[in-house]
């Protein structure tokens, strides 16, 4: 008699079940590992871990009627997932950590935060006859919609609802922070 004979048919079945289970585990871990734990916002997914292929930092300072408003910690970090645009602390540093280079904007960050930003709105404030929105990029007045401000390496961004409009404050990025 030639050919392969299975002396223990149960071992063949167990081996087949183990291989099938490993395939299912691999597929599920790939879906969960790269999948989202939250909704995609402006084309930016909420993933299980940070993506550091494209990694830079910008700084945001906000003022409402002359008073500085804290940029909260953990914007874009939600129970088990992290958006490519996020904060870790209340320093105002926006972390851009994505799988590939692309142009991100301040408006996308505000969308992830769930706050209003436009040429007529900042947070819960609306421009009117007595108030307006001004934005500065690297201490220069930004002409246009602040939502369009690009998030670039070590960019200093100030958005103000006023008057008054205090001068943009100085900010130094911590040493060793990737550009």
Residue pairs with C-beta under 8 A, 6 or more apart in sequence:
6 12
32 48
33 48
33 49
34 47
34 48
35 47
35 48
36 45
36 46
36 47
36 81
37 46
37 47
37 48
37 78
37 79
37 80
37 81
38 46
38 78
38 81
38 83
39 46
40 46
41 83
41 108
41 111
41 112
42 107
42 108
42 111
42 112
44 83
44 84
44 85
44 104
44 108
44 112
45 83
45 84
46 76
46 78
46 81
46 82
46 83
47 81
47 82
47 83
47 84
48 80
48 81
48 82
49 82
50 82
50 97
51 84
51 97
51 98
51 99
52 97
53 98
53 99
53 100
54 96
54 97
54 98
54 99
54 100
54 101
54 102
55 95
55 96
55 97
55 98
55 178
56 96
56 151
56 152
56 153
56 154
56 178
56 179
57 93
57 94
57 95
57 96
57 153
57 154
57 173
57 177
57 178
57 179
58 93
58 94
58 96
58 151
58 152
58 153
58 154
58 155
58 156
58 157
59 91
59 92
59 93
59 94
59 154
59 155
59 156
59 157
59 171
59 173
60 71
60 92
60 93
60 94
60 106
60 109
60 157
60 158
60 159
61 68
61 71
61 92
61 156
61 157
61 158
61 159
61 168
61 169
61 171
62 68
62 69
62 71
62 122
62 123
62 158
62 159
62 160
63 69
63 158
63 159
63 160
63 161
63 162
63 165
63 166
64 122
64 123
64 125
64 160
64 161
64 162
65 131
65 161
65 162
65 163
65 164
66 162
66 163
66 164
66 165
66 166
68 169
69 123
70 90
71 87
71 90
71 91
71 92
71 94
72 87
72 90
73 87
73 88
73 89
73 90
74 86
74 87
74 88
75 86
75 87
75 109
75 112
75 113
76 82
76 83
76 84
76 85
76 86
76 87
76 109
76 112
76 113
77 83
77 86
77 87
77 88
82 97
83 112
84 96
84 97
84 98
84 99
84 104
85 94
85 95
85 96
85 104
85 108
85 109
85 112
85 151
86 94
86 95
86 97
86 112
87 93
87 94
87 95
88 95
92 171
93 173
93 177
94 109
94 151
96 104
96 151
98 104
103 150
104 150
104 151
105 147
105 148
105 149
105 150
105 151
106 117
106 146
106 147
106 148
106 149
106 150
106 151
106 157
106 159
107 117
107 118
107 145
107 146
107 147
107 148
107 149
108 151
109 151
110 116
110 117
110 147
115 123
116 122
116 123
116 124
117 123
117 146
117 147
117 159
118 133
118 145
118 146
118 147
119 127
119 133
119 144
119 145
119 146
119 147
120 126
120 127
120 133
121 127
121 133
122 133
122 146
122 159
122 160
122 161
123 161
125 131
125 161
127 133
127 161
131 161
131 162
131 163
132 161
132 162
133 146
133 159
133 160
133 161
134 141
134 159
134 160
134 162
134 165
135 141
135 142
135 146
135 149
135 157
135 158
135 159
135 160
136 142
136 156
136 157
136 158
136 159
136 160
136 168
137 149
137 155
137 156
137 157
138 155
138 156
139 156
139 168
142 149
146 159
149 155
149 157
153 179
154 173
154 179
156 168
156 171
158 168
158 169
160 166
